[in-house]
Amino acid sequence: MRIATGGIIHESSTCVDTFTTIDDFEHDRGIIRGEAMLDRFRDANVQTGGFIAAADEQGFELVPLLRASAFPGGVIRRSDYDEIKADLVERLKAAGPVDGVLLDLHGAMVVEGIDDGDGDVIAAVREVVGPDVPIGAPQDLHGNHSKRRVELADALVGYDTFPHVDMAERGHEAGTIIARTIRGEVKPTMAIHQLPMFWSTPCQVTANSPMNEAIARLHEMEQRPRVLTMTVATGFPWADVPDAGSSVIAVTDNDQQLAQNLADEMGKWIWENRERWYAAPLPVREALAEGERIGRYPIIVADHVDNTGGGSPGDSTEVLRTFLDMELSDALLLYMVDPEVAQQAHNAGVGGKISIRMGGKSAPVQGPPIEADAEVIAISDGAFAYDGPMFQGLTGSMGTSAWIKIGGVSVVVVCAREQPFDQAFARSLGIDCSAMRYICVKSAAHFRAAFESIAGSIHNVDAAGIHSHDFSKLPLTKRSRQIFPIDIPPRN
């Protein structure tokens, strides 16, 4: 049994005015080809790591093609996408006959001129392998799923967690379903229920209510006869595509009507409870006041509007300016993307004093730059190893980086647009996050996997920035339906 694997992975924002290029793929997660994929991702908590584990357990040969992944950003330049896709397709053709395909995809990829990038990859693979070879693909919780995608693939398997700590687990599940399909044990049939709804980020954290209730309900439905897997996708509102929004996908064993009934049942329950998935925007000072009222530290402020993990520039200044205006002590910001200030700190060296103009350089909505005198506490070339739950086993680089202090406020200045998935990079600079009283993370929820254990309280805030969580402010022109809570207001 031979199962090919490969993929193009990207979460694409149409709100930023920059393109994601082949350089972004080559210099971030990388373009890994052939057998190097097995060496790189074995035992890693990513989808391909799960494929490898499934191959070992199910006894099939995994045929590695190409895995290209870039950090979230603007839509992918068409010529660069075409080049990567052509490489993937040619490798699939050269691999000879295969019994199945496992694709490592995200679910919210947009290409210049192609709204459904993930569907386009699946279509290209389907054209090569024909209609009878099963295709499986894990999908991010934030996928904007289309009916075309469901028609082309055999089994889409969505993440059950946010933060995403089950990436390898879902890859393993997809691999197992495809292996069982090839052996004739099951025949996957899929259906989708699309929801006219944008799901507020604070209400998606799967360890907390109300999201844990949705996942528990999903798992209960997966135990019913003939159900192979089910997915709740909360969607990615910052992609201006017709299929943007939440959805439910059900995969059954050779029962199309059952699959549709299950997807509809879960979808209708979510819609009836739609106010529970909505959180009104929270200003920065109100969040800090609530943290002080609770009185446990560190107070963690999640600047989800400038979440680089969603494609934001990472240089918004409102939270930092608020920290400075309030003259906070033992405060920390992770991370400020500003290559100019990072290099300035390196030039000055540890202990050096620098006059900076930091942040607010990508777009006016990100706020004006911070002008201040700062002290350089530590510098780094940016290399580190993840040790938190999400990407444990992989390495990363923040590029030329520094820890600087402005009064009582510490800032980690970096070159890479990367959210703090764990505390490893801060620790490499000598920062003990647990000793801080106030921490701002430019992240929506992934930071929770490694920071929740030290947090006194956590508050998602709506500071000024490109990726507003007031969805009515987003430049969306391709919506084909009314959306809650933009056109359809909360009932209370």
C-alpha positions as CSV (number, residue, x, y, z in Angstrom):
1,M,0.0,0.0,0.0
2,R,1.5,3.3,-1.2
3,I,0.2,6.6,0.0
4,A,1.6,9.8,-1.3
5,T,1.9,12.9,0.9
6,G,2.5,16.6,0.3
7,G,0.9,20.0,0.7
8,I,1.0,23.7,0.5
9,I,0.1,25.3,3.8
10,H,-0.9,29.0,4.3
11,E,-3.4,31.1,6.1
12,S,-4.0,34.1,3.9
13,S,-5.2,37.5,4.8
14,T,-6.7,39.8,2.2
15,C,-6.7,42.7,4.6
16,V,-2.9,43.3,4.3
17,D,-1.5,44.8,1.1
18,T,1.6,42.6,0.7
19,F,1.9,39.3,-1.2
20,T,3.2,36.1,0.2
21,T,6.0,34.9,-2.1
22,I,8.1,31.9,-2.7
23,D,10.8,33.5,-0.6
24,D,8.4,33.5,2.4
25,F,8.0,29.8,1.9
26,E,11.7,29.1,1.6
27,H,12.7,31.2,4.6
28,D,10.0,30.3,7.0
29,R,8.7,26.8,7.6
30,G,10.4,25.9,4.4
31,I,9.9,23.9,1.3
32,I,10.9,20.3,2.2
33,R,11.1,17.8,-0.6
34,G,11.2,14.0,-0.8
35,E,12.7,11.9,2.0
36,A,13.8,15.0,3.9
37,M,10.1,15.3,4.9
38,L,10.3,12.1,6.9
39,D,13.4,13.1,8.7
40,R,12.2,16.7,9.5
41,F,8.7,15.8,10.7
42,R,8.9,12.4,12.4
43,D,7.6,12.8,15.9
44,A,6.8,16.5,15.3
45,N,3.4,17.9,16.3
46,V,2.3,18.8,12.8
47,Q,0.0,17.0,10.4
48,T,2.8,15.3,8.4
49,G,4.2,14.0,11.7
50,G,0.8,12.3,12.2
51,F,0.9,10.9,8.7
52,I,4.3,9.3,9.5
53,A,2.9,7.8,12.7
54,A,-0.1,6.4,10.9
55,A,2.2,4.8,8.2
56,D,4.2,3.1,11.0
57,E,1.0,1.8,12.7
58,Q,-1.1,0.9,9.7
59,G,1.8,-0.6,7.7
60,F,1.7,1.5,4.6
61,E,4.5,3.1,2.6
62,L,4.4,6.9,2.9
63,V,5.7,8.5,-0.4
64,P,6.9,12.0,0.4
65,L,6.5,14.6,-2.3
66,L,6.8,18.2,-1.2
67,R,5.6,20.2,1.8
68,A,5.7,24.0,1.5
69,S,4.6,26.1,4.4
70,A,4.8,29.9,5.0
71,F,3.8,31.9,8.0
72,P,0.4,33.6,7.7
73,G,0.4,36.8,5.6
74,G,-1.0,38.3,2.4
75,V,-2.4,36.3,-0.5
76,I,0.1,34.2,-2.3
77,R,1.5,35.6,-5.6
78,R,0.0,33.6,-8.4
79,S,3.3,32.9,-10.3
80,D,5.0,31.6,-7.1
81,Y,2.0,29.5,-6.2
82,D,1.9,28.0,-9.7
83,E,5.6,27.1,-9.3
84,I,5.2,25.3,-6.0
85,K,2.0,23.5,-7.2
86,A,3.7,22.4,-10.4
87,D,6.6,21.0,-8.3
88,L,4.1,19.1,-6.1
89,V,2.2,17.7,-9.1
90,E,5.3,16.7,-11.0
91,R,6.6,14.8,-8.0
92,L,3.2,13.0,-7.7
93,K,3.3,12.0,-11.3
94,A,6.9,10.8,-11.0
95,A,6.0,8.7,-7.9
96,G,4.1,6.3,-10.1
97,P,0.8,4.7,-9.1
98,V,-0.3,5.3,-5.5
99,D,-3.2,3.9,-3.6
100,G,-4.1,7.1,-1.7
101,V,-3.0,10.6,-1.0
102,L,-2.6,12.6,2.3
103,L,-2.5,16.3,1.9
104,D,-1.1,18.7,4.5
105,L,-3.3,21.8,4.0
106,H,-4.6,24.7,6.2
107,G,-8.0,25.5,4.9
108,A,-7.8,29.3,4.5
109,M,-5.3,29.7,1.7
110,V,-6.0,32.4,-0.9
111,V,-4.0,32.8,-4.0
112,E,-3.9,35.8,-6.4
113,G,-6.9,35.0,-8.6
114,I,-7.9,31.9,-6.7
115,D,-10.3,32.3,-3.7
116,D,-10.2,28.6,-2.6
117,G,-6.5,27.8,-2.7
118,D,-6.8,24.6,-0.8
119,G,-9.5,23.4,-3.1
120,D,-7.3,24.2,-6.1
121,V,-4.5,22.0,-4.6
122,I,-7.0,19.1,-4.1
123,A,-8.3,19.5,-7.6
124,A,-4.8,19.4,-9.1
125,V,-4.0,16.2,-7.2
126,R,-7.4,14.7,-8.1
127,E,-6.6,15.3,-11.8
128,V,-3.5,13.2,-11.5
129,V,-4.7,10.3,-9.4
130,G,-8.2,10.0,-10.9
131,P,-11.6,9.6,-9.2
132,D,-11.0,6.4,-7.4
133,V,-7.9,7.1,-5.3
134,P,-8.9,8.4,-1.8
135,I,-7.6,11.7,-0.7
136,G,-7.5,12.8,2.9
137,A,-6.5,16.1,4.5
138,P,-6.4,17.5,8.0
139,Q,-7.7,21.0,8.2
140,D,-7.1,23.9,10.6
141,L,-10.0,24.9,12.9
142,H,-9.9,28.2,11.0
143,G,-10.6,26.9,7.5
144,N,-13.1,28.6,5.2
145,H,-14.5,25.4,3.8
146,S,-16.1,25.2,0.4
147,K,-18.6,22.7,-1.2
148,R,-16.1,22.1,-4.0
149,R,-13.4,21.0,-1.5
150,V,-15.8,18.5,0.1
151,E,-16.7,17.2,-3.3
152,L,-13.1,16.7,-4.4
153,A,-11.7,15.0,-1.3
154,D,-12.8,11.9,0.5
155,A,-12.0,12.8,4.2
156,L,-11.4,16.3,5.6
157,V,-10.4,16.0,9.3
158,G,-10.5,19.2,11.3
159,Y,-8.6,20.1,14.4
160,D,-10.4,19.7,17.7
161,T,-8.3,22.1,19.7
162,F,-7.5,25.8,19.9
163,P,-4.7,26.3,20.6
164,H,-3.9,23.7,18.1
165,V,-2.2,21.0,20.1
166,D,-3.7,18.0,18.1
167,M,-2.2,18.6,14.7
168,A,-0.3,15.3,14.6
169,E,-3.3,13.5,16.1
170,R,-5.5,14.7,13.3
171,G,-2.9,13.8,10.7
172,H,-2.8,10.3,12.3
173,E,-6.6,10.1,12.1
174,A,-6.7,11.1,8.4
175,G,-4.0,8.6,7.6
176,T,-5.9,5.8,9.4
177,I,-9.1,6.6,7.5
178,I,-7.4,6.6,4.1
179,A,-5.6,3.3,4.9
180,R,-8.9,1.7,6.0
181,T,-10.5,3.0,2.8
182,I,-7.8,1.4,0.6
183,R,-8.3,-1.9,2.5
184,G,-12.0,-1.8,1.7
185,E,-13.0,-1.5,5.4
186,V,-14.8,1.9,5.0
187,K,-16.0,4.1,2.2
188,P,-15.9,7.8,3.3
189,T,-18.8,10.0,2.2
190,M,-18.8,13.7,3.2
191,A,-21.3,16.6,3.6
192,I,-21.0,20.2,4.7
193,H,-23.2,22.7,6.5
194,Q,-22.0,26.2,5.9
195,L,-23.0,28.8,8.6
196,P,-23.5,32.5,7.9
197,M,-21.4,33.4,11.0
198,F,-18.1,34.9,12.1
199,W,-17.0,33.3,15.4
200,S,-15.4,35.6,18.0
201,T,-11.8,34.5,18.8
202,P,-12.2,34.4,22.7
203,C,-15.2,32.1,22.3
204,Q,-13.1,29.5,20.3
205,V,-10.8,28.3,23.1
206,T,-11.6,24.7,23.3
207,A,-10.6,24.2,26.9
208,N,-13.2,26.8,28.0
209,S,-16.9,27.2,27.9
210,P,-18.8,27.6,25.6
211,M,-16.4,26.0,23.0
212,N,-15.8,22.9,25.0
213,E,-19.5,22.2,24.9
214,A,-19.4,22.3,21.1
215,I,-16.4,19.9,20.9
216,A,-18.0,17.6,23.5
217,R,-21.2,17.5,21.3
218,L,-19.1,16.8,18.2
219,H,-17.3,13.9,19.9
220,E,-20.6,12.4,21.1
221,M,-21.9,12.5,17.5
222,E,-18.7,10.8,16.3
223,Q,-19.6,7.8,18.4
224,R,-22.8,7.2,16.5
225,P,-23.0,4.2,14.1
226,R,-21.3,4.7,10.7
227,V,-19.7,8.1,11.6
228,L,-16.0,8.3,10.8
229,T,-15.2,11.8,11.8
230,M,-16.8,15.3,12.2
231,T,-15.4,18.8,12.1
232,V,-16.4,22.2,13.4
233,A,-14.6,25.0,11.6
234,T,-14.9,28.5,13.1
235,G,-13.5,30.1,9.9
236,F,-11.2,32.9,9.0
237,P,-13.0,36.3,8.6
238,W,-9.9,38.2,7.4
239,A,-10.0,36.4,4.0
240,D,-12.4,38.2,1.5
241,V,-13.7,35.1,-0.2
242,P,-17.3,33.8,-0.9
243,D,-16.9,30.9,1.5
244,A,-15.6,32.8,4.5
245,G,-17.3,31.7,7.7
246,S,-18.0,28.8,10.0
247,S,-19.0,25.3,8.9
248,V,-19.6,21.7,10.0
249,I,-18.3,18.7,8.0
250,A,-19.4,15.2,8.6
251,V,-17.8,12.0,7.2
252,T,-19.7,8.8,7.3
253,D,-19.1,5.2,6.1
254,N,-21.0,5.1,2.8
255,D,-24.1,7.1,3.8
256,Q,-24.4,10.4,2.2
257,Q,-27.7,11.3,3.6
258,L,-26.5,10.5,7.2
259,A,-23.5,12.7,6.6
260,Q,-25.7,15.6,5.5
261,N,-28.2,15.0,8.4
262,L,-25.3,15.1,10.9
263,A,-23.7,18.2,9.5
264,D,-27.1,19.9,9.5
265,E,-27.9,18.8,13.0
266,M,-24.6,20.2,14.4
267,G,-24.9,23.3,12.3
268,K,-28.4,24.2,13.4
269,W,-27.4,23.7,17.1
270,I,-24.5,26.1,16.6
271,W,-26.7,28.7,14.9
272,E,-29.4,28.5,17.6
273,N,-26.6,29.3,20.1
274,R,-24.9,31.9,18.0
275,E,-24.8,34.6,20.7
276,R,-22.6,32.3,22.8
277,W,-19.9,32.4,20.1
278,Y,-19.9,36.2,20.1
279,A,-17.8,38.5,22.3
280,A,-18.0,42.3,22.1
281,P,-14.7,44.1,21.5
282,L,-12.8,44.9,24.7
283,P,-10.6,48.0,25.0
284,V,-7.1,47.8,26.4
285,R,-7.6,49.8,29.5
286,E,-10.8,48.0,30.4
287,A,-9.0,44.7,30.2
288,L,-6.2,45.9,32.4
289,A,-8.8,47.3,34.9
290,E,-10.5,43.9,35.0
291,G,-7.2,42.1,35.5
292,E,-6.4,44.4,38.5
293,R,-9.9,43.7,39.9
294,I,-9.1,40.0,39.8
295,G,-5.8,40.7,41.4
296,R,-3.8,37.8,40.1
297,Y,-0.6,38.1,38.1
298,P,0.7,38.2,35.5
299,I,-2.2,39.9,33.7
300,I,-2.0,38.7,30.1
301,V,-3.3,40.9,27.4
302,A,-3.8,39.2,24.1
303,D,-3.6,41.7,21.2
304,H,-5.5,39.5,18.8
305,V,-6.0,42.4,16.3
306,D,-2.2,42.4,15.7
307,N,-1.9,38.6,15.8
308,T,0.9,37.8,13.4
309,G,-0.4,34.3,13.3
310,G,-3.3,35.6,11.3
311,G,-1.2,37.6,9.0
312,S,-0.9,40.9,10.8
313,P,2.3,43.0,10.6
314,G,3.1,42.7,14.3
315,D,4.0,46.4,14.8
316,S,0.9,47.9,16.3
317,T,1.6,50.3,19.2
318,E,-1.6,50.9,21.2
319,V,-1.0,48.3,23.9
320,L,2.7,49.3,24.3
321,R,1.7,53.0,24.4
322,T,-0.9,52.2,27.1
323,F,1.7,50.3,29.2
324,L,4.0,53.3,29.0
325,D,1.3,55.9,29.6
326,M,0.3,54.0,32.7
327,E,3.9,53.8,33.8
328,L,3.6,50.0,34.5
329,S,6.5,48.1,36.0
330,D,7.5,44.5,35.3
331,A,5.6,44.6,32.0
332,L,6.6,42.7,28.9
333,L,5.5,42.8,25.2
334,L,6.0,39.8,23.0
335,Y,6.8,40.6,20.1
336,M,7.3,43.9,18.4
337,V,8.2,43.4,14.7
338,D,10.7,46.1,13.9
339,P,13.9,45.1,12.1
340,E,15.3,48.6,12.2
341,V,15.2,48.8,16.0
342,A,16.4,45.2,16.4
343,Q,19.5,46.1,14.4
344,Q,19.9,49.4,16.3
345,A,20.0,47.4,19.5
346,H,22.6,45.0,18.1
347,N,24.8,47.8,17.0
348,A,24.6,49.3,20.5
349,G,25.3,46.0,22.3
350,V,24.1,44.8,25.7
351,G,24.0,47.7,28.1
352,G,23.8,50.3,25.3
353,K,21.4,53.2,25.4
354,I,19.4,53.9,22.2
355,S,16.9,56.4,21.1
356,I,14.2,54.6,19.1
357,R,11.3,55.1,16.8
358,M,9.6,51.7,17.1
359,G,6.5,50.1,15.6
360,G,3.7,51.6,13.6
361,K,5.6,51.5,10.3
362,S,3.5,49.1,8.3
363,A,0.3,51.1,8.1
364,P,-1.3,54.1,9.7
365,V,-4.0,52.0,11.4
366,Q,-1.3,50.2,13.4
367,G,-0.8,53.4,15.4
368,P,2.0,56.0,15.4
369,P,5.6,54.8,16.3
370,I,6.8,54.9,19.9
371,E,9.6,57.4,20.3
372,A,11.6,56.8,23.5
373,D,15.0,56.1,25.0
374,A,15.7,52.4,25.7
375,E,18.3,50.2,27.2
376,V,19.5,47.0,25.5
377,I,19.3,44.1,28.0
378,A,20.0,41.2,25.7
379,I,20.5,40.4,22.0
380,S,20.1,37.3,19.9
381,D,20.4,36.0,16.4
382,G,16.9,34.7,16.9
383,A,17.5,30.9,16.7
384,F,15.6,28.8,19.3
385,A,13.8,25.5,19.8
386,Y,10.1,25.2,20.5
387,D,9.4,23.4,23.8
388,G,5.7,24.1,24.2
389,P,2.9,21.8,23.2
390,M,2.2,23.2,19.7
391,F,5.5,22.9,17.7
392,Q,7.5,20.8,20.1
393,G,10.3,19.1,18.3
394,L,10.8,21.9,15.7
395,T,13.2,24.9,15.6
396,G,12.5,28.4,14.7
397,S,14.2,31.8,14.1
398,M,13.0,35.3,15.0
399,G,15.9,36.8,13.1
400,T,18.0,39.6,14.5
401,S,16.3,40.2,17.9
402,A,16.8,42.1,21.2
403,W,15.3,42.6,24.6
404,I,15.0,46.3,25.3
405,K,13.6,48.2,28.3
406,I,11.7,51.5,28.3
407,G,11.4,52.4,32.0
408,G,9.6,49.4,33.5
409,V,8.4,48.0,30.2
410,S,10.3,45.3,28.4
411,V,9.9,44.7,24.7
412,V,11.2,41.8,22.7
413,V,12.0,43.3,19.2
414,V,12.2,40.8,16.4
415,C,12.5,40.6,12.6
416,A,10.2,37.6,12.0
417,R,6.4,37.9,12.1
418,E,5.9,35.1,14.6
419,Q,3.5,34.9,17.5
420,P,4.7,33.6,20.9
421,F,3.6,29.9,20.7
422,D,5.6,29.2,23.8
423,Q,8.0,30.9,26.2
424,A,11.1,29.4,24.7
425,F,12.4,32.4,22.8
426,A,11.8,34.8,25.7
427,R,13.6,32.4,27.9
428,S,16.6,32.3,25.5
429,L,17.0,36.0,26.1
430,G,17.0,35.5,29.8
431,I,13.3,36.6,30.4
432,D,11.3,34.8,33.1
433,C,7.7,35.4,31.9
434,S,6.3,34.2,35.2
435,A,8.0,37.0,37.1
436,M,6.2,39.7,35.1
437,R,3.0,41.5,36.3
438,Y,1.8,42.4,32.9
439,I,2.4,40.6,29.6
440,C,1.1,41.6,26.1
441,V,1.2,38.8,23.5
442,K,0.5,39.5,19.9
443,S,-1.6,36.4,19.5
444,A,-5.2,35.3,19.6
445,A,-5.1,32.0,21.5
446,H,-2.1,29.8,20.6
447,F,-0.1,31.4,23.4
448,R,-2.4,29.8,25.9
449,A,-0.9,26.4,25.3
450,A,2.3,27.6,27.1
451,F,1.2,30.7,29.0
452,E,-2.1,29.7,30.6
453,S,-0.3,27.8,33.4
454,I,1.4,31.0,34.6
455,A,-1.4,33.5,33.9
456,G,-3.3,35.3,36.7
457,S,-5.9,36.3,34.1
458,I,-6.1,36.5,30.3
459,H,-8.0,39.2,28.3
460,N,-8.3,39.4,24.5
461,V,-8.3,43.1,23.5
462,D,-9.3,45.1,20.5
463,A,-6.4,47.6,20.1
464,A,-6.0,49.6,16.9
465,G,-4.8,47.4,14.0
466,I,-5.4,45.9,10.6
467,H,-7.2,42.7,11.7
468,S,-10.0,44.2,13.6
469,H,-12.3,41.9,15.5
470,D,-15.1,44.3,15.0
471,F,-16.0,42.4,11.9
472,S,-18.1,45.3,10.4
473,K,-14.8,47.2,9.9
474,L,-13.3,44.5,7.6
475,P,-13.0,45.3,3.9
476,L,-15.2,42.3,2.7
477,T,-16.7,42.6,-0.7
478,K,-17.2,39.0,-1.8
479,R,-19.7,37.9,0.8
480,S,-22.6,36.1,-0.9
481,R,-24.8,36.1,2.2
482,Q,-25.6,38.0,5.3
483,I,-23.3,37.3,8.2
484,F,-23.7,37.2,12.0
485,P,-22.9,39.5,13.7
486,I,-22.4,42.0,10.9
487,D,-25.7,42.0,9.1
488,I,-27.6,39.8,11.6
489,P,-27.2,41.4,15.0
490,P,-27.0,39.5,18.3
491,R,-30.5,39.0,19.8
492,N,-29.5,40.3,23.2
